[in-house]
Amino acid sequence: MASPLLLGIATLLSFAGCTLLGLSQQKHIATVFGRGALPPLGNATAVVGWTLLGAALIPALLGDRPGFAVLFWLLSMGGSALLVVLLLAFRPRWLKGARLPFGRE
C-alpha cells in the first residue's frame, strides 16, 4: 500500500534538489537574487542538490513497492525539474525563498 506522506516527502526532496541544482548556476542566481549574489550554499550548492535528489529515493522506496517507487522517483525528478525551469523562466522571484533556510545573505 502506498504511503502518500512518504511519496510527498520524496517529491519535496526532488523539488529542493532541482532548485539547488538550478541555483548553483551563476546565471540563475543573478535572475533570482540579482547580480553579484552568491549561491545559497556557496560552492556546495550543486553537491547538496544532487544529494537531495538521491535522498528522495529513500522515502519513495519506503512508501511503496520498489518497482513503483523507482518510477515515482524518476517522474518526481522530471516534474520537479520542469517546475523549476518554468519558475526560473516566468516567476524567478518565487525561488527567492530558497536562500532563507540556509541563512546566508
Secondary structure, DSSP 8 states (H G I E B T S, - for coil): ---HHHHHHHHHHHHHHHHHHHTTSHHHHHHHH-TT---TTGGGHHHHHHHHHHHTHHHHHHHS-HHHHHHHHHHHHHHHHHHHHHHHHH-GGGGGGGSGGGT--
